[in-house]
Amino acid sequence: MQENVFNESNIFIENRAKTRITGVIDVDNFDDFNISVKTDKGYIIIGGEELKINKLDVESGELHIEGKFNSLIYNENVKNEGSIFNRIFK
């Protein structure tokens, strides 16, 4: 399977309550407090409270998240545990 490669990775945050990320390749891990996102520019780890994914479209590379955002960290050394879909459908 070929990975999507996007030219741009952008993050739009609205009032610390909604965000849209482009250039998304996969979501590696998520729960109510942390979401680990693989983008074409590396990994982004989002920390917060009551986080939920509203939309994930890996074809277009777009991710929409709601919740209270407390932190956003770029990291290139996140352990890849496989795609979220691979873990769900084991």
Buried (B, 14 or more C-beta within 10 A) or exposed (E): EEEEEBEEBEBEBEEEEBBBBBBBBBBBBBEEEBBBBBBBBEBBBBBBEEBEBEEBEBEEBBBBBBBEBEEBEEEEEBEEEEBBEEEEEE
